[in-house]
Amino acid sequence: MTPAARVQTAIEILDAIATSARDGGAPADAIFAEAMRARRYAGSKDRRAIRGLVYDAIRGVRSVPASGRAAMLALADADPELAALFDGTPYGPAAISADEPRAETGIATPALIKLFDPLVGKADREAMLARAPLDLRANRLRSSRDELALIFPDGEAIAGLADGWRLPGETAAVQHSSYAEGQFEVQDAASQYAAAALGAEAGEVVIDLCAGAGGKTLAIASAAGDEAAILACDTNRARLQQLPPRAHRAGATAIETLLLNPGQERAMLADRMGKADRVIVDAPCSGSGTWRRSPELRWRSTPVRLDRHVAEQAKLMDIGADLVAPGGKLLYAVCSIITREGRAQVDDFLKRHPGWTADDGYLPEGVGRAAGSGFLLTPGRDGCDGFFLARLTAPC
Ligand SMILES: C[S@@+](CC[C@H](N)C(=O)[O-])C[C@H]1O[C@@H](n2cnc3c(N)ncnc32)[C@H](O)[C@@H]1O
């Protein structure tokens, strides 16, 4: 393909990604893969170049663009070499006319930035779109961080995490045989802090109410030496069914899964009410803390979707609270730096649940900043995904 044809292809793919972001459809990665399957004539160099253009546009443009061309023009304005490829040659993009609309660049729209927790400063905002490193978590049931350090000597320990090992972002760690042997998981430090904050111990009954594919469930099993009885729930069958094979690979034997029907969570968990020592609610959210990895989430953010997340989080926290035994713990976590999903959500919970108290001291020294009754982690300050965590104790 000519360089100009690659630009035109990137524009067409961006059109599809923008439409999907608006409609709540498939994520950018899936659309890109599908688009490349439909263009088998594109070689590996073409594919790399097109991918670079598409993701540069997603990182650069702050909200869903009117068109793929508007997004690419915004990049071209800052890149004369790219602009020169808008030359009207066959298969390339048409020449640029002066009054064509451009997508707006930047981290996020001012309206979205206003929703950020007040602790999120300029340095945090800038770090939110930087390339993320690759964080591993040594699985204590099969390995240790020392063993990971021997396998991946280019890494470094992650502050406050006994099992955390950080590698450069481009490392192909999962292709190493130790991954298939269950020696480690790829897991951002923020998720590792969250799982550790639950504080689960051997002999306890734990419920992971929003387990997804089990990232935190497996970290909890590892920390408790496979001696906590864990019930992993989710409403998403495709995600939850990834957990049993992952648990098998990790050597975690005490995890049971339960697929919940949306709207019937309480009824399906009726026999578990008031019995769990610890419950984690790693709730669905805007994902505003994960833009380093999924910059496209900025394009999907709308007030209506945020309202929906906030309502679902409150509902899940209330169910989680009812599952906790007297004196037990509820850990609320979201990969978000938006106030309504974080500190405000917990303030409202504490108003609805008199007698519950907020814990302290469940994060390593120097990690996170106090944000209301919980803690905020940010890429700029803590070097991990943006996360809000709050651990709460039930009245006895
Ligand atoms: C942030 S993700 C969880 C990630 C997971 N804990 C991990 O560590 O990989 C939120 C999950 O909540 C699930 N979810 C959404 N609504 C739910 C509900 N009503 N009950 C249980 N799970 C729900 C979603 O399917 C999604 O998997």
The ligand as an ORCA input file, in Angstrom:
! r2SCAN-3c Opt
* xyz 0 1
  C     -14.527     -3.561     36.484
  S     -15.220     -4.996     35.862
  C     -14.600     -6.240     36.939
  C     -13.170     -6.608     36.700
  C     -12.709     -7.798     37.499
  N     -13.049     -7.701     38.903
  C     -11.209     -8.011     37.364
  O     -10.461     -7.800     38.313
  O     -10.788     -8.383     36.263
  C     -16.886     -4.901     36.350
  C     -17.673     -6.151     36.140
  O     -18.968     -5.968     36.700
  C     -19.846     -6.787     35.988
  N     -21.218     -6.394     36.315
  C     -21.970     -5.406     35.796
  N     -23.183     -5.386     36.377
  C     -23.200     -6.377     37.294
  C     -24.166     -6.861     38.217
  N     -25.363     -6.309     38.301
  N     -23.838     -7.897     39.009
  C     -22.612     -8.463     38.937
  N     -21.662     -8.055     38.061
  C     -21.942     -7.019     37.254
  C     -19.425     -6.580     34.558
  O     -19.873     -7.629     33.735
  C     -17.898     -6.538     34.696
  O     -17.335     -7.797     34.453
*
